[in-house]
Amino acid sequence: MIAYRRGERSVFLFGFAKSERANLDDRELAEWQQIGRSYLGLDDCGLDTAIAIGTLMEVSYGEAEEG
């Protein structure tokens, strides 16, 4: 499950193998949606704090490495 705000950010929230479970139930879905809204609502300082304390991990994609 990914929380996504177009042009701003994506946050990977939760994943599972379909061989291990069929799907999320309504309660779980609502909880993950609320968590996603919370993460998408963070400003830069909030994101930096969440990354610093290990709640979130930043993953870069498509950026050229300098060498």
C-alpha positions in Angstrom: 0.0 0.0 0.0 1.4 3.4 -1.0 0.2 6.8 0.1 0.7 9.2 -2.9 0.3 12.9 -3.5 0.9 13.7 -7.2 4.0 15.8 -7.7 5.0 15.8 -4.1 5.7 12.5 -2.5 5.0 8.8 -2.1 5.2 6.8 1.1 5.3 3.0 1.2 3.1 2.0 4.0 2.5 -1.7 4.0 3.1 -4.8 1.8 2.4 -8.5 2.0 2.6 -11.5 -0.1 -0.7 -12.5 -1.6 0.1 -16.1 -0.8 0.2 -15.1 2.9 -3.1 -13.2 3.0 -5.9 -12.3 0.7 -6.4 -8.7 1.4 -6.9 -6.0 4.1 -10.2 -5.9 6.0 -12.1 -2.7 6.2 -10.7 -1.7 9.6 -7.1 -2.3 8.5 -7.7 -0.3 5.3 -9.1 2.6 7.2 -6.2 2.6 9.6 -3.6 2.6 6.8 -5.5 5.3 5.0 -5.3 7.5 8.1 -1.6 6.8 8.6 -1.0 7.6 4.9 -2.9 11.0 5.3 -0.7 11.7 8.3 2.5 11.1 6.5 1.4 13.1 3.4 0.5 16.0 5.7 3.9 16.3 7.2 6.0 19.4 6.3 9.7 19.2 5.5 10.6 19.5 9.2 8.2 16.8 10.1 9.6 14.5 7.4 13.2 15.2 8.5 12.3 14.4 12.1 10.5 11.1 11.1 13.6 10.1 9.1 16.0 11.1 11.9 14.2 9.0 14.5 13.8 6.0 12.2 10.0 6.2 11.7 10.5 6.7 8.0 13.4 5.8 5.6 14.0 8.0 2.6 14.6 6.2 -0.7 15.8 8.1 -3.7 14.9 7.1 -7.2 16.2 8.2 -10.5 18.7 10.6 -9.2 22.2 10.5 -10.8 25.0 9.7 -8.4 28.0 12.0 -8.5 31.2 10.1 -8.8 
